[in-house]
Amino acid sequence: MPFFKVEGQRLAYTEFRGDLAAVSGPGSPRRAGRDGSDAGRPLILLHGLMLSQEMHRPLAEALAARGNRVITLDLLGHGSSDRPRDMWRYSMATYGRQIVALMDHLGIERAAVMGTSLGANAALEVASARPERLRGLVIEMPVLDNGLLGSALAFTPLLVALTFGEPVMKAVARGARAVPRKLLPHYGNVMLDVLRQEPGPGGALLQGLFFGRIAPPRDERRTFTTPTLILGHTRDPVHPFSDAGMLAEEMDNARLLEADSLVELRLRPERLTDEIAGFLEEIWSSKRAAGGAGRPARRGSAKRPAAAARR
């Protein structure tokens, strides 16, 4: 697995190109996609809180097979990346800089960025600080104003356990690591990896994020013009559909797509994968490329009603 450094910290990433997953570094030969392209349309996939880039492996493989150059990244404190115990190293703004640094490392001028939950909010930080580096955004389950209470209720017990119950959580981690990976399906291992981690850095991570900026404020989000596909679903207090709908209304060049459930993209991915692939085709089309993703769009030119219908 290749790594690069940002602000003295080592971050892990994986590239997927064409029919087969490829773990590669800068300068590695490209693989042709099924459509015969050279997979030159970069897409960066970002995981959720306490998870790793492995959560997006099936989606990365599916989108790479359609001619996209897909890169998954372990943000600081996650997966195979460094996991410092300094809470000040963790913030959404830092994660936004890490995404841009990955693009610089790979020589990518502009990319599409898709993030889930934590990754969605990190992607919004790129739209805030460096919109000229974006071709488009796919925002799945953002955590904004309406999700803050649910997030606090969901993650505060974990924060307390990781910070003040570290000896117990270390024993839990040892037990989780003793479970053979081959006994579990892909997403079973993705979830168990949360418990396999050493607890100290996880506690620092949660403290840093809890006491910092969660997302760009509403007035700033209203200025974003990057073409955006927003995915949300109902019955989830941490990622309420109202947050996804609110973001779609705030951004001039966004549309909302309702998922059937939290797990549709993981367990029944065909419909949503087709939607994401179609959106990527649209933003990389010659007409869209000529216009430039960072230029202001006419108000409402790409809007759809917030109460988006399922297809």
ZADOVO-295250 format. One record per residue (C-alpha): x, y, z; residue number from 1. Coordinates in Angstrom, 2 decimals, m for minus. Example, Ala and Ser with C-alpha at 12.3 -4.5 7.8 and 13.67 -1.06 7.14 Angstrom:
<atoms>
       c1       c2       c3    i
    12.30    m4.50     7.80    1
    13.67    m1.06     7.14    2
</atoms>
This chain:
<atoms>
       c1       c2       c3    i
     0.00     0.00     0.00    1
     1.53     3.37    m0.99    2
     1.91     6.27     1.45    3
     2.66     9.99     1.31    4
     3.35    12.57     4.00    5
     1.37    15.64     5.01    6
     2.55    17.89     7.85    7
     4.91    15.13     9.00    8
     2.20    12.47     9.11    9
     2.07     9.42     6.84   10
    m1.21     8.74     5.00   11
    m2.17     5.57     3.11   12
    m4.03     5.42    m0.18   13
    m4.95     2.92    m2.88   14
    m5.59     3.41    m6.59   15
    m8.10     1.44    m8.66   16
    m7.95     1.53   m12.45   17
    m9.85    m0.51   m15.00   18
   m11.21    m4.01   m14.52   19
    m8.92    m4.96   m11.62   20
    m8.03    m3.18    m8.40   21
    m4.50    m1.84    m8.57   22
    m2.41    m0.80    m5.59   23
    m0.08     1.71    m7.17   24
     2.04     4.75    m6.56   25
     2.91     7.78    m8.67   26
     4.07     6.90   m12.17   27
     2.54     3.42   m12.22   28
     1.10     2.41   m15.60   29
    m2.60     3.01   m16.08   30
    m5.02     0.20   m16.75   31
    m7.66     0.55   m19.40   32
   m11.29     0.59   m18.32   33
   m13.96    m1.57   m19.89   34
   m14.90     1.31   m22.15   35
   m11.35     1.49   m23.51   36
   m10.50     4.77   m21.76   37
    m7.27     5.30   m19.89   38
    m9.09     5.79   m16.59   39
    m7.93     9.39   m16.43   40
   m10.99    10.82   m14.63   41
    m9.86    11.00   m11.00   42
   m12.29    10.34    m8.16   43
   m11.20    10.43    m4.51   44
   m13.32     8.32    m2.12   45
   m13.41     9.18     1.59   46
   m14.59     6.92     4.41   47
   m16.74     7.54     7.47   48
   m15.70     8.24    11.06   49
   m13.55     5.50    12.69   50
   m13.70     3.44     9.49   51
   m11.10     3.00     6.75   52
   m10.74     3.14     2.99   53
   m11.76    m0.53     2.89   54
   m15.40     0.53     3.29   55
   m15.32     1.91    m0.26   56
   m13.39    m0.92    m1.95   57
   m16.44    m2.48    m3.71   58
   m17.63     0.93    m4.95   59
   m14.09     1.87    m6.04   60
   m13.80    m1.33    m8.08   61
   m17.22    m0.79    m9.68   62
   m16.49     2.82   m10.66   63
   m12.97     2.01   m11.86   64
   m14.43    m0.63   m14.17   65
   m16.44     2.18   m15.79   66
   m13.33     4.12   m16.77   67
   m12.66     6.24   m13.69   68
    m9.34     6.52   m11.89   69
   m10.46     5.93    m8.31   70
    m8.31     6.68    m5.27   71
    m9.31     5.73    m1.73   72
    m7.62     7.47     1.20   73
    m7.21     6.74     4.90   74
    m7.55    10.12     6.57   75
    m5.29    10.81     9.55   76
    m6.22     8.59    12.51   77
    m7.90     5.96    10.35   78
    m6.96     2.68     8.72   79
    m3.30     2.30     7.81   80
    m2.48     6.02     8.14   81
    m0.61     7.42    11.12   82
    m2.66     7.70    14.30   83
    m1.09    10.34    16.56   84
    m2.43    10.85    20.07   85
    m2.43    14.68    19.77   86
    m6.03    15.88    19.55   87
    m4.94    19.18    17.93   88
    m3.89    17.28    14.81   89
    m7.49    16.32    14.02   90
    m9.91    18.74    12.40   91
   m12.12    18.96     9.34   92
    m9.90    21.70     7.92   93
    m6.89    19.41     8.29   94
    m8.74    16.66     6.45   95
    m9.55    19.08     3.65   96
    m5.84    19.90     3.29   97
    m4.98    16.19     3.23   98
    m7.31    15.62     0.28   99
    m5.67    18.43    m1.70  100
    m2.23    17.14    m0.68  101
    m3.12    13.72    m2.11  102
    m4.03    15.40    m5.40  103
    m0.71    17.26    m5.38  104
     1.17    14.05    m4.61  105
    m0.43    12.26    m7.57  106
    m0.16    15.24    m9.93  107
    m3.94    15.66   m10.20  108
    m5.03    19.18   m11.07  109
    m8.77    18.65   m10.54  110
   m10.72    15.70    m9.22  111
   m14.18    14.62    m8.22  112
   m14.42    13.91    m4.49  113
   m16.96    11.63    m2.83  114
   m17.23    11.33     0.92  115
   m19.48     9.48     3.35  116
   m20.41    11.06     6.71  117
   m17.03    12.28     8.03  118
   m15.73    12.05     4.47  119
   m18.66    14.11     3.20  120
   m17.87    16.93     5.61  121
   m14.17    16.73     4.72  122
   m15.09    17.05     1.03  123
   m17.10    20.19     1.85  124
   m13.92    21.66     3.36  125
   m12.24    21.31    m0.04  126
   m15.19    23.15    m1.60  127
   m14.65    25.85     1.01  128
   m10.88    26.26     0.73  129
    m9.93    25.07    m2.76  130
   m12.98    24.92    m5.06  131
   m10.79    25.36    m8.15  132
    m9.39    21.85    m7.51  133
   m12.81    20.21    m7.77  134
   m14.60    18.89   m10.85  135
   m17.55    17.70    m8.77  136
   m18.70    16.43    m5.38  137
   m20.69    13.40    m4.27  138
   m21.84    14.02    m0.70  139
   m23.28    10.98     1.08  140
   m24.91    11.44     4.49  141
   m23.48    14.84     5.52  142
   m23.60    15.78     9.20  143
   m24.85    19.36     9.46  144
   m27.06    21.36    11.81  145
   m29.81    18.78    12.27  146
   m27.41    15.89    12.91  147
   m25.28    17.43    15.64  148
   m27.39    16.22    18.59  149
   m27.67    12.70    17.19  150
   m23.92    12.58    16.58  151
   m23.20    13.72    20.13  152
   m25.51    11.09    21.58  153
   m24.05     8.36    19.36  154
   m20.35     9.07    19.78  155
   m20.02    10.53    23.29  156
   m20.15     7.06    24.94  157
   m17.43     5.88    22.55  158
   m15.34     8.97    23.30  159
   m15.63     8.31    27.05  160
   m14.76     4.64    26.61  161
   m11.72     5.31    24.44  162
   m10.43     8.12    26.67  163
   m11.17     6.96    30.22  164
   m11.56     3.23    29.66  165
    m8.42     2.72    27.61  166
    m7.23    m0.45    29.46  167
   m10.58    m2.13    28.89  168
   m10.74    m1.03    25.26  169
    m7.22    m2.38    24.69  170
    m8.45    m5.78    25.82  171
   m11.42    m5.45    23.46  172
    m9.04    m4.57    20.61  173
    m6.92    m7.64    21.30  174
   m10.00    m9.83    21.24  175
   m11.24    m8.27    18.01  176
    m7.85    m8.78    16.34  177
    m7.98   m12.46    17.30  178
   m11.01   m12.97    15.05  179
    m9.70   m14.28    11.68  180
   m10.57   m11.92     8.86  181
   m11.52   m14.80     6.57  182
   m14.41   m15.73     8.86  183
   m16.24   m12.48     8.16  184
   m17.66   m10.91     5.01  185
   m16.13    m7.69     3.70  186
   m18.34    m5.28     5.62  187
   m18.12    m7.43     8.74  188
   m14.37    m6.80     8.76  189
   m14.89    m3.12     7.99  190
   m17.00    m2.75    11.13  191
   m14.82    m4.97    13.32  192
   m11.79    m2.90    12.33  193
   m13.25    m0.13    14.49  194
   m12.66    m2.33    17.55  195
    m9.30    m3.68    16.34  196
    m7.67    m0.24    16.64  197
    m5.65     0.93    19.62  198
    m8.03     3.13    21.65  199
    m5.78     6.06    22.61  200
    m5.51     7.65    19.16  201
    m9.24     7.09    18.61  202
   m10.04     9.09    21.70  203
    m7.78    11.93    20.55  204
    m9.44    11.85    17.12  205
   m12.94    12.18    18.56  206
   m11.90    14.96    20.93  207
   m10.31    16.95    18.12  208
   m13.36    16.67    15.89  209
   m15.96    17.22    18.63  210
   m14.45    20.52    19.73  211
   m13.78    21.93    16.26  212
   m15.72    23.07    13.24  213
   m17.92    20.25    11.92  214
   m18.71    21.79     8.52  215
   m18.54    25.10     6.67  216
   m21.31    27.38     7.98  217
   m24.55    27.85     6.09  218
   m23.68    31.29     4.68  219
   m20.51    29.83     3.22  220
   m22.23    26.75     1.85  221
   m24.59    29.00    m0.09  222
   m21.61    30.25    m2.12  223
   m20.54    26.78    m3.31  224
   m21.02    26.27    m7.06  225
   m19.23    22.95    m7.62  226
   m21.56    20.44    m9.36  227
   m22.77    18.19    m6.55  228
   m24.79    15.00    m6.12  229
   m26.11    14.63    m2.56  230
   m27.21    11.24    m1.20  231
   m29.36    10.96     1.90  232
   m31.81     8.59     3.53  233
   m34.44     8.64     6.24  234
   m34.56     7.10     9.73  235
   m31.03     8.01    10.81  236
   m30.60    10.60    13.61  237
   m26.85    10.96    12.96  238
   m27.34    11.63     9.23  239
   m30.89    13.03     9.01  240
   m32.37    13.40     5.55  241
   m33.19    16.98     6.46  242
   m29.45    17.79     6.44  243
   m29.03    16.36     2.94  244
   m32.10    18.24     1.74  245
   m30.96    21.48     3.35  246
   m27.56    21.22     1.65  247
   m29.19    20.60    m1.73  248
   m31.30    23.72    m1.27  249
   m28.31    25.80    m0.19  250
   m26.00    24.93    m3.09  251
   m26.79    26.38    m6.51  252
   m25.46    23.49    m8.55  253
   m26.63    20.49    m6.51  254
   m29.30    17.83    m6.72  255
   m30.59    15.40    m4.12  256
   m30.96    11.63    m4.46  257
   m32.77     9.64    m1.78  258
   m31.36     6.22    m0.89  259
   m33.72     3.54     0.35  260
   m31.67     3.02     3.51  261
   m28.31     3.45     5.21  262
   m27.04     0.22     3.66  263
   m28.42     0.41     0.12  264
   m25.11     1.50    m1.42  265
   m23.34    m1.34     0.45  266
   m25.76    m4.27     0.11  267
   m27.84    m3.38    m2.97  268
   m25.51    m0.98    m4.77  269
   m26.65    m1.23    m8.39  270
   m29.09     1.70    m8.50  271
   m26.96     4.18    m6.59  272
   m23.75     3.10    m8.32  273
   m25.44     3.79   m11.65  274
   m26.49     7.24   m10.42  275
   m22.98     8.07    m9.22  276
   m21.41     6.78   m12.43  277
   m23.84     8.84   m14.50  278
   m23.02    11.95   m12.49  279
   m19.30    11.38   m13.05  280
   m19.90    10.99   m16.79  281
   m21.78    14.29   m16.75  282
   m19.16    16.34   m14.93  283
   m16.34    14.99   m17.10  284
   m18.22    15.54   m20.35  285
   m16.71    17.98   m22.85  286
   m19.57    20.43   m22.35  287
   m19.14    20.48   m18.57  288
   m15.34    20.57   m18.82  289
   m15.49    23.59   m21.09  290
   m17.55    25.48   m18.53  291
   m15.28    24.79   m15.57  292
   m16.50    23.29   m12.32  293
   m15.50    26.28   m10.22  294
   m17.41    28.95   m12.12  295
   m20.68    30.28   m10.75  296
   m23.76    28.67   m12.24  297
   m27.01    30.45   m12.86  298
   m29.20    30.03    m9.80  299
   m31.28    26.90   m10.12  300
   m29.55    25.70   m13.30  301
   m28.81    22.29   m11.82  302
   m31.25    22.28    m8.93  303
   m33.88    19.70    m8.21  304
   m36.48    19.85    m5.47  305
   m35.14    18.90    m2.07  306
   m37.77    16.21    m1.76  307
   m36.09    14.21    m4.53  308
   m38.00    11.25    m5.88  309
   m36.53     7.78    m5.88  310
   m35.82     6.43    m9.32  311
</atoms>
